[in-house]
Amino acid sequence: EDVPTSGVKAGRYVDRAVALVAEVTGDSAGGRRRKLGGHVRLLVQYARHRSLLLGRRPVPMVVAGLLCVGEAFQIPVDFNKVCEVMYCFPNTVLMRLHELKGALVGLALEVLPWASAAVTASNVCSTQLKFLLQHLEATLPGDSQPDSTQIGSLLSGEAPAFTRLEQERAARSESVARVVKKISATHQFESEEEA
């Protein structure tokens, strides 16, 4: 599926960005490039899950994810060259990077038992991202490493927060209905005993 805001599959953006980094670092083939792409895809999927991409072009978030993964795995990423090749403004990438790191700090504080106030946006990628990627791989819905068509479908549709609220409302309604049914059955049983 195509992303409505750009008309181009987001997976292609990931592939292009990873190929650029692989070219710069000299790793043109192999597992490192595949792993890098998988990690960036997980971060883009997490950004979509947190509604950070809602109504936005995915390219700056892809570059922000690439920068985070590069920092975590100590892979040199030339920020200006990646922005130039990916046709995105550096200021927009920096904003998306700040948003993504903020979301990752929140996730680290929520799921990592050893995370404390020492985890900040400036050090979350270098210290905690490897653990967070393992967590995201295990917990994000769907395939852990989606292909480019799945990324496109991830970037369209309703906001996850809205969907989650609807699911919670439905679960509460079912729970209330069960309780009401149980109370009415108990009340009916008591009234039959009195008669």
WOGICOR-V609009 format. One record per run of one state. SS is the DSSP state (@ for helix, = for strand, . for the rest). FROM is the first residue (numbers start at 1). TO is the last residue. Records with the same first field share a line. If there is no record, write none. Layout:
SS: FROM-TO / FROM-TO
This chain:
.: 1-9 / 26-30 / 50-58 / 73-78 / 86-89 / 112-123 / 140-147 / 155-159 / 195-195
@: 10-25 / 31-49 / 59-72 / 79-85 / 90-111 / 124-139 / 148-154 / 160-194
